[in-house]
Amino acid sequence: MEYPGAGGQAVLALDGALDVRSAADARATLHRAVDGGSGDLVLDLAALRAWDATGLGVIMGTHRRAGRLGRRLVLRAVPAQLQRLLVATRLHRILAVEGAEPDLLGATLPGLAGIPGAAPFSSLSTPS
């Protein structure tokens, strides 16, 4: 669902899953939104319940496409488990994450002391 946001931002809300089954449709929708607008494109993930590596690839591809067009992809309402995955993969340093929990994006997570932002493997699983 797309709706106008504050300051001329376009906002897209994703719900359900962003995974191998939904990747093609999500990619097409996100690319249309990037190509057809200007300013920030906000991706609201509050209702996102599941994701996989393919879904992360869709987000990264949209981020790169937006950058080539002088736009910025902003993630909003990122689920805590996905925030931890972004930290573990260091994608939080590349992607704009609005309203991120500081303890998840800025602190060393337990399990791999001494590696900033590292997470134990058990916290990297995605919801079923």
C-alpha positions, -999 to 999 in steps of 0.1 A, spaced: 0 0 0 14 34 -9 4 67 7 18 102 9 40 110 39 52 142 55 75 165 36 67 150 2 78 115 11 62 86 -6 55 58 19 50 21 11 39 -3 37 48 -40 34 30 -67 53 32 -104 55 65 -118 41 93 -105 21 108 -137 9 116 -158 -22 78 -162 -29 70 -125 -28 103 -110 -40 93 -105 -77 61 -87 -69 77 -66 -41 107 -57 -64 84 -46 -92 63 -25 -68 93 -9 -52 110 -1 -85 78 15 -98 77 36 -67 113 47 -69 111 54 -107 79 74 -104 86 98 -76 111 121 -60 124 126 -25 127 99 1 109 66 -4 99 53 31 94 16 34 72 9 65 79 -25 78 56 -25 109 35 -53 95 63 -74 81 62 -108 97 88 -128 78 118 -123 55 147 -141 41 180 -133 22 160 -128 -10 139 -102 7 170 -84 20 183 -85 -16 151 -67 -27 156 -40 -1 193 -35 -11 184 -35 -48 158 -8 -42 183 12 -21 208 11 -50 182 20 -75 170 49 -54 206 62 -50 212 61 -87 181 83 -91 191 108 -64 166 94 -40 169 77 -6 152 46 7 143 49 44 132 19 64 106 27 91 92 6 119 118 -22 114 110 -52 135 136 -57 163 147 -91 149 153 -76 115 172 -47 131 195 -73 147 200 -90 113 209 -56 97 235 -51 125 249 -86 121 253 -81 83 264 -44 87 236 -33 65 226 -8 91 256 12 81 244 15 45 206 17 49 187 46 64 167 32 94 142 56 109 134 53 146 159 24 151 164 12 186 198 26 196 207 -5 217 202 -26 186 220 -5 161 248 10 182 258 -15 208 277 -47 209 252 -75 211 260 -104 235 278 -135 223 307 -120 203 323 -96 227 347 -72 212 331 -71 178 309 -40 176 274 -48 164 281 -85 163 253 -109 172 252 -145 183 240 -169 156 209 -178 176 196 -143 172 200 -143 134 171 -166 127 140 -151 110 104 -157 120 87 -187 105 
